[in-house]
Amino acid sequence: MEKMPRLYVEVPPEECIKGGKVTRDCVIIQGSVEVWLRKDEGVPDFVEAERAKFLAKEVYDRFYLYVDGTEGRMLADAILILPDGRTRIYLKKGDELLILPVEGYTKTIIANVGNRVRRGDAFAAVTTKKGEVHYLKPPKTGTVVFIDEITNRPHYVYYILPEE
């Protein structure tokens, strides 16, 4: 069984806190301090809601809802925790992502979420009906943060966070 990445997305404080406890798994970021809390745990006294950011756990498959599809920019701050449990990718509101579609007769995923893909390296392959194989390569080096399997068509869309 393949584990899914975990996604935490910025929400207003009132969506996370009720009566001094968190209503769902969340991360509170205040300055350089991160507090990771599970549902029903109490919020530490030092947290000042007006100075802190609250990121609530979200269903990973809904990642695309937090990306502006036309500009490819993040609509909110987010933290992506890869299945290894150690690797975290921090995405800031306004970060620009490469949105790269993979369309064809048959598609083969080469790079998975969390993989770094270099400019010129293939991240996916497409086989045409004639049997020709075309390798898709990103225009910039970056890290794959999401692969959207479009339900109404048999295609994929890669979301890649480019490096500076």
C-alpha positions in Angstrom: 0.0 0.0 0.0 1.4 3.3 -1.1 1.2 6.1 1.6 -0.2 9.5 0.6 1.6 12.7 1.3 -0.1 14.9 4.0 -1.2 18.4 3.2 -1.8 21.3 5.6 -3.3 24.5 4.3 -3.7 27.9 5.8 -7.1 28.6 7.4 -8.5 31.4 9.6 -7.9 30.7 13.3 -11.6 30.2 14.1 -11.6 27.2 11.7 -9.0 25.5 13.9 -9.7 26.6 17.5 -12.7 26.3 19.7 -12.6 26.6 23.5 -8.8 26.6 23.6 -8.5 23.3 21.7 -8.0 22.5 18.1 -10.9 21.0 16.2 -8.8 19.2 13.7 -5.1 18.3 13.1 -3.2 21.5 12.5 0.1 23.4 12.6 0.4 26.7 14.3 3.3 28.9 13.0 4.3 31.9 15.1 7.5 33.5 14.0 10.1 30.7 13.9 8.1 28.3 16.1 5.9 25.5 14.8 3.4 23.7 17.0 2.0 20.5 15.6 -1.3 19.6 17.2 -3.7 16.7 16.8 -7.5 17.1 17.0 -8.7 18.0 20.6 -5.3 18.9 21.9 -5.0 22.2 23.8 -3.4 25.3 22.2 -0.2 26.3 24.2 -0.5 29.5 26.2 2.3 31.3 24.3 0.4 31.2 21.0 -1.1 34.6 20.1 -3.8 33.9 17.5 -3.5 37.4 15.9 0.3 36.9 15.3 0.2 33.2 14.3 -0.7 31.3 11.1 -2.9 28.3 11.3 -2.6 25.5 8.8 -5.2 22.7 9.0 -4.9 19.2 7.6 -6.6 18.8 4.2 -7.2 15.9 1.9 -4.1 15.7 -0.3 -6.2 15.0 -3.4 -7.7 18.5 -3.0 -4.3 20.2 -3.5 -5.3 21.6 -6.9 -8.0 23.7 -5.2 -5.2 25.8 -3.6 -3.5 26.6 -6.9 -4.7 29.3 -9.4 -5.1 27.2 -12.5 -4.5 30.1 -14.9 -1.5 31.7 -13.2 -0.1 28.6 -11.5 0.3 30.5 -8.2 -0.4 29.2 -4.7 -3.6 30.7 -3.3 -2.6 30.0 0.4 0.4 28.9 2.4 0.7 25.1 2.6 3.0 22.4 4.0 3.3 19.1 2.2 4.7 16.2 4.2 6.0 13.3 2.0 5.2 9.7 2.9 8.7 9.2 4.5 7.4 11.5 7.3 10.7 13.5 7.4 10.6 15.5 4.2 8.5 18.7 4.3 7.9 21.1 1.4 6.8 24.6 2.4 4.7 26.4 -0.2 4.0 30.1 0.3 1.0 32.0 -1.0 2.0 33.5 -4.4 4.7 30.8 -5.1 4.6 30.0 -8.8 4.3 26.4 -9.8 4.9 24.8 -13.2 1.6 23.1 -14.3 2.5 20.5 -17.0 -0.2 18.3 -18.6 0.6 14.8 -19.7 -1.8 13.7 -22.4 -1.6 10.9 -24.8 -2.8 7.3 -25.7 -0.8 5.8 -22.8 1.0 7.6 -20.1 3.8 6.5 -17.9 4.7 8.4 -14.7 8.5 8.6 -14.3 8.8 11.2 -11.5 6.6 10.9 -8.4 5.6 13.4 -5.7 8.7 14.6 -3.9 11.1 13.8 -6.7 13.4 16.5 -8.0 13.4 16.7 -11.7 16.1 18.6 -13.6 15.6 20.6 -16.7 16.0 18.2 -19.6 15.2 15.0 -17.5 12.0 13.2 -18.3 9.3 13.3 -15.7 6.7 11.3 -17.8 6.5 9.4 -21.1 3.6 9.3 -23.6 3.1 6.6 -26.1 1.1 7.4 -29.2 -1.3 5.1 -31.0 1.4 4.4 -33.5 3.7 3.2 -30.7 6.0 6.2 -30.7 7.3 7.2 -27.2 7.7 10.9 -26.3 9.4 11.9 -23.1 8.1 15.0 -21.4 10.8 17.3 -19.8 10.2 20.3 -17.5 11.4 23.7 -18.7 13.0 24.3 -15.3 14.5 22.2 -12.5 12.1 21.7 -9.6 10.3 19.3 -7.2 7.1 17.5 -8.0 4.5 18.5 -5.4 1.3 17.1 -6.9 0.1 14.8 -9.7 -3.5 15.4 -10.6 -5.2 12.4 -12.2 -8.0 14.2 -14.1 -11.1 12.1 -13.6 -13.1 13.2 -16.7 -10.2 12.3 -19.1 -7.4 9.8 -18.8 -4.7 12.4 -18.3 -2.3 13.6 -15.6 -1.3 17.1 -14.7 2.1 17.6 -12.9 2.5 20.5 -10.4 6.2 21.3 -10.0 7.8 23.8 -7.6 10.7 25.3 -9.6 14.0 26.1 -7.9 15.2 29.7 -7.9 
